[in-house]
Amino acid sequence: MFKGTYRHRIDGKGRMPVPAPFRRQLAREDAEGFVVTLLDECLAVYPTSQWTRLESQLQALPAFNRPVKALVRLLASRANDARLDVQGRILLPAPLRAEVGLERDALVIGVLDRFEVWPPDAWEGFVRDSERFLDDASLDVAWPLPGRSGSGPAGPSSTGQP
């Protein structure tokens, strides 16, 4: 659903424009509300439908497991409801912005079911660390993914036809 990287500015009141491709996607899905919470070094913005799905997944986890309790408490206690204003902006709550160091400049990163708002320096550090991690990791992922019509793990058929 959400993909790409966009550079935006946060105004003095803490409002930030949502990238136009994201707004178009949200309009197609009749999504009006969001939940903004902290996630790692950024703010995660979930459409309400995706947040509801996440809540269901969290509720299915063992309720008395210490790491599960910590995760649920941290995500939920920092969560804030938000809506787009008439100019296509979302209000990023001041305490959350302060927690991740968001000031004027922000990078908006599409992450499939949500988008994230990063301070540019933190994003650059994340990318550097992640590229090093992926260089050292064996993820055992076959590409293209098996089961795609017209191609399997070996690609298109040897007959020359797609």
C-alpha positions in Angstrom: 0.0 0.0 0.0 2.6 2.6 1.0 6.0 2.7 -0.7 8.7 5.2 -1.6 10.6 8.0 0.2 9.4 11.6 0.4 11.0 14.7 2.0 8.6 17.0 3.8 8.7 19.8 6.3 6.9 19.9 9.6 5.3 23.3 10.3 5.5 25.2 13.6 2.2 23.6 14.8 3.6 20.0 14.2 1.6 19.4 11.0 3.2 17.5 8.1 1.8 16.9 4.6 1.0 13.3 3.8 2.6 12.4 0.4 0.1 12.7 -2.4 0.4 9.1 -3.5 -0.4 8.0 0.0 -3.4 10.3 0.1 -4.7 8.9 -3.2 -4.3 5.4 -1.9 -6.1 6.3 1.4 -9.0 7.9 -0.6 -9.4 4.8 -2.7 -9.8 2.8 0.5 -12.0 5.4 2.2 -9.5 5.6 5.1 -10.0 8.7 7.1 -8.2 8.2 10.4 -4.8 7.2 11.6 -3.0 6.1 14.7 0.5 7.6 15.3 2.9 5.9 17.6 6.6 5.4 18.3 8.4 2.6 16.6 12.1 2.2 16.9 13.7 5.6 16.0 10.6 7.0 14.1 6.9 7.7 14.2 4.8 5.0 12.7 1.5 6.1 11.1 -1.1 3.4 10.6 -4.4 3.8 8.8 -7.1 3.0 11.4 -7.9 -0.3 9.6 -4.3 -1.4 9.8 -4.0 -0.4 13.5 -7.1 -2.5 14.2 -5.5 -5.5 12.5 -2.3 -4.9 14.5 -4.4 -4.8 17.7 -5.9 -8.1 16.9 -2.5 -9.6 16.2 -1.2 -8.3 19.6 -4.3 -9.6 21.4 -3.6 -13.1 20.0 -0.2 -13.2 21.6 0.3 -14.7 25.1 -1.1 -12.0 27.5 1.3 -12.8 30.4 4.5 -13.0 28.4 6.8 -10.3 29.7 8.1 -9.1 26.2 4.6 -9.2 24.8 3.3 -7.0 27.7 6.1 -4.6 27.2 5.5 -4.3 23.4 1.7 -3.8 23.8 2.2 -1.3 26.6 4.8 0.8 24.7 2.8 0.8 21.4 -0.6 1.5 22.9 0.5 4.0 25.6 2.2 6.2 23.0 -0.5 5.9 20.3 -2.5 8.9 19.3 -5.5 9.2 16.9 -5.0 11.6 14.0 -6.9 12.7 10.9 -6.0 14.5 7.7 -6.9 18.2 7.6 -8.4 19.8 4.5 -4.8 20.5 3.2 -3.8 16.9 3.5 -1.7 17.3 6.6 -1.4 15.2 9.7 -0.7 16.5 13.2 2.4 14.7 14.7 2.0 15.1 18.5 4.8 17.2 20.1 5.8 14.5 22.7 6.3 11.9 20.0 8.2 14.3 17.8 10.5 15.2 20.7 11.1 11.5 21.5 12.5 10.8 18.1 14.1 14.2 17.5 11.8 15.3 14.6 12.1 19.0 14.1 11.5 20.8 10.8 12.7 18.3 8.2 11.3 14.8 7.9 11.5 11.8 5.6 8.3 9.9 5.0 9.0 6.3 4.2 6.4 3.9 2.8 6.4 0.6 4.6 3.6 -1.4 3.0 0.8 -1.3 5.6 2.0 2.0 7.3 4.2 4.9 6.7 7.0 6.1 8.9 8.3 9.6 9.7 12.0 9.8 10.3 14.5 12.5 11.1 16.8 12.5 8.1 20.0 11.8 10.1 18.3 8.8 11.9 17.1 7.4 8.6 20.6 7.7 7.0 22.0 5.8 10.0 19.4 3.2 9.8 20.1 2.6 6.1 23.8 2.3 6.7 23.3 -0.2 9.5 20.7 -2.2 7.6 22.9 -2.4 4.5 25.8 -3.8 6.6 23.4 -6.2 8.3 22.0 -7.5 5.0 25.5 -7.9 3.5 26.2 -10.3 6.4 22.8 -12.0 6.6 21.7 -15.1 4.8 17.9 -14.6 4.6 17.2 -17.8 2.6 14.7 -16.0 0.4 14.1 -17.4 -3.1 13.5 -14.6 -5.6 11.2 -14.4 -7.4 8.9 -15.9 -4.8 7.6 -19.4 -5.6 4.1 -19.7 -6.7 3.9 -16.7 -9.0 2.2 -17.4 -12.2 4.5 -17.6 -15.2 7.7 -18.0 -13.2 9.0 -20.0 -10.4 12.3 -19.9 -8.5 14.1 -20.4 -11.8 12.4 -17.5 -13.6 10.4 -17.7 -16.9 10.0 -21.1 -18.5 12.8 -22.4 -20.8 10.5 -22.3 -23.8 11.1 -18.6 -24.2 7.4 -17.8 -23.4 6.5 -15.9 -20.3 
